[in-house]
Amino acid sequence: MSRITRFALAAAGALFLPVAARADEPKLDVQENIRRGLEWLAKNQNKSEGNWEAHGGQYPTTMTAWAGMAMLMEGSTLREGKYSDNLLKATNWLMSRSQPNGLIGNPNNPTEASRYMYGHGFGTMFLASVYGEEEDNEQRKKLEKVIT
């Protein structure tokens, strides 16, 4: 299991640990933290390309799909919402990475070549979520082709 996967699982697990509340502890404003996280994602999206990357340009397909999913979970779609422009850029970027064999990703990127199904799976999940909300028939057909 990769370090990134172990970290993600540990972080996710920590969210579900029961925590005893103490009167002297400040209350955690979850919604404010979510808002700040989404704003950070929007600010750090590659403005010209529409993708996100981990440190040093790593795992762009995976990072773009994860960031896009976070924005979808906020309630934004390609057509409406605070992050609709970000989602449209991410969608177009991922669709442009679709290979003739169906792979979503760049097999020439060393960080993706060794774990190409990881990014492909998250990319497919994101694009399938977008597909469900797409109203433009032409774009919907393009998404369907990439997904299938």
RAFENQUI-V573535 format. One record per residue. N is the residue number from 1. RES is the residue in one letter. PHI is phi in whole degrees, 0 to 359 (999 if undefined). BURIAL is # if it has 16 or more other C-alpha atoms within 10 Angstrom, else .. Layout:
N_RES_PHI_BURIAL + N_RES_PHI_BURIAL
This chain:
1_M_999_. + 2_S_289_. + 3_R_298_. + 4_I_295_. + 5_T_295_. + 6_R_299_. + 7_F_297_. + 8_A_299_. + 9_L_294_. + 10_A_295_. + 11_A_295_. + 12_A_296_. + 13_G_297_. + 14_A_295_. + 15_L_295_. + 16_F_256_. + 17_L_287_. + 18_P_292_. + 19_V_236_. + 20_A_284_. + 21_A_280_. + 22_R_243_. + 23_A_297_. + 24_D_272_. + 25_E_273_. + 26_P_292_. + 27_K_285_. + 28_L_279_. + 29_D_268_. + 30_V_299_. + 31_Q_299_. + 32_E_294_. + 33_N_293_. + 34_I_296_. + 35_R_302_. + 36_R_295_. + 37_G_295_. + 38_L_294_# + 39_E_296_. + 40_W_297_. + 41_L_300_# + 42_A_300_# + 43_K_293_. + 44_N_260_. + 45_Q_289_# + 46_N_298_# + 47_K_295_. + 48_S_275_. + 49_E_262_. + 50_G_100_# + 51_N_251_# + 52_W_237_# + 53_E_220_# + 54_A_280_. + 55_H_311_. + 56_G_74_. + 57_G_79_. + 58_Q_278_. + 59_Y_50_# + 60_P_298_# + 61_T_294_# + 62_T_297_# + 63_M_296_# + 64_T_293_# + 65_A_295_# + 66_W_297_# + 67_A_296_# + 68_G_298_# + 69_M_297_# + 70_A_299_# + 71_M_289_# + 72_L_295_# + 73_M_294_. + 74_E_291_. + 75_G_117_. + 76_S_288_# + 77_T_231_# + 78_L_295_# + 79_R_261_. + 80_E_210_. + 81_G_108_. + 82_K_300_# + 83_Y_249_# + 84_S_298_# + 85_D_295_# + 86_N_298_# + 87_L_293_# + 88_L_297_# + 89_K_298_# + 90_A_296_# + 91_T_298_# + 92_N_297_# + 93_W_296_# + 94_L_296_# + 95_M_297_# + 96_S_290_. + 97_R_268_# + 98_S_290_# + 99_Q_270_. + 100_P_304_. + 101_N_275_. + 102_G_100_. + 103_L_294_# + 104_I_260_# + 105_G_148_# + 106_N_239_# + 107_P_293_. + 108_N_274_. + 109_N_276_. + 110_P_304_. + 111_T_284_. + 112_E_261_# + 113_A_298_. + 114_S_279_. + 115_R_224_. + 116_Y_296_# + 117_M_288_. + 118_Y_298_. + 119_G_295_# + 120_H_300_# + 121_G_297_# + 122_F_292_# + 123_G_297_# + 124_T_296_# + 125_M_299_# + 126_F_297_# + 127_L_296_# + 128_A_294_# + 129_S_293_. + 130_V_294_# + 131_Y_305_# + 132_G_297_. + 133_E_255_. + 134_E_288_# + 135_E_256_. + 136_D_284_. + 137_N_299_. + 138_E_295_. + 139_Q_294_. + 140_R_298_# + 141_K_294_. + 142_K_295_. + 143_L_298_# + 144_E_300_. + 145_K_298_. + 146_V_295_# + 147_I_292_# + 148_T_273_.
